[in-house]
Amino acid sequence: MKKFHFALILATLLVIGTSCKPKQSAYKQVYEAAKEREMQQTASQPTTVVKDASPLPPVEVSVRKEKVEPVYPTDASGLKKYSVVIASLSVKLNAESLKTRMMNEGHNVILAENEQGMYRVIIASYDEKDAAAAKREEIYNNYSAKGNTDYLRKTYGVPFNDLWILERQY
């Protein structure tokens, strides 16, 4: 009788143990199968490249006017009338961290603070609006053409599709 109870308990534990094993979700299986079919269809379709001989019209650039001052005296000489802003942060430590990471990437970054206490992380600064707009487009196109906008968002926490021009007010 004891052997029967022992075998019954063992069988029950075995059933419970096997039913609790994690299984791959049916949704995940369907999703992966659909993704694989989509990739196969994309690979089998011919790719055509169409070259447009006409240049694209100039992109209208967002320009915001603010009174800003450099956070560090060493940045004062680099801060011009028109600046390309990559981020606006309310915490100085976060702005400094982003500045350091971008400088490690080879950019000359300036921190400026506006009257409301927001820190503007500036990647380039010029005396002319056209030069700042051209640099903004260059940075945006450089990162978006490589498909790096998601990488940059994850790495720096900055959406590089929202670069804007700051016109410094004195």
Stockholm file with secondary structure:
# STOCKHOLM 1.0

chainA/1-170         MKKFHFALILATLLVIGTSCKPKQSAYKQVYEAAKEREMQQTASQPTTVVKDASPLPPVEVSVRKEKVEPVYPTDASGLKKYSVVIASLSVKLNAESLKTRMMNEGHNVILAENEQGMYRVIIASYDEKDAAAAKREEIYNNYSAKGNTDYLRKTYGVPFNDLWILERQY
#=GR chainA/1-170 SS CHHHHHHHHHHHHHHHHHHTSCCCCHHHHHHHHHHHHHHHHHHHSCCCCCCCCSCCCCCCCCEEEECEEESSGGGGGGCCSEEEEEEEESCHHHHHHHHHHHHHTTCCCEEEEETTSCEEEEEEEESSHHHHHHHHHHHHHHHHHTTCHHHHHHHHSCCGGGCEEEEECC
#=GC SS_cons         CHHHHHHHHHHHHHHHHHHTSCCCCHHHHHHHHHHHHHHHHHHHSCCCCCCCCSCCCCCCCCEEEECEEESSGGGGGGCCSEEEEEEEESCHHHHHHHHHHHHHTTCCCEEEEETTSCEEEEEEEESSHHHHHHHHHHHHHHHHHTTCHHHHHHHHSCCGGGCEEEEECC
//
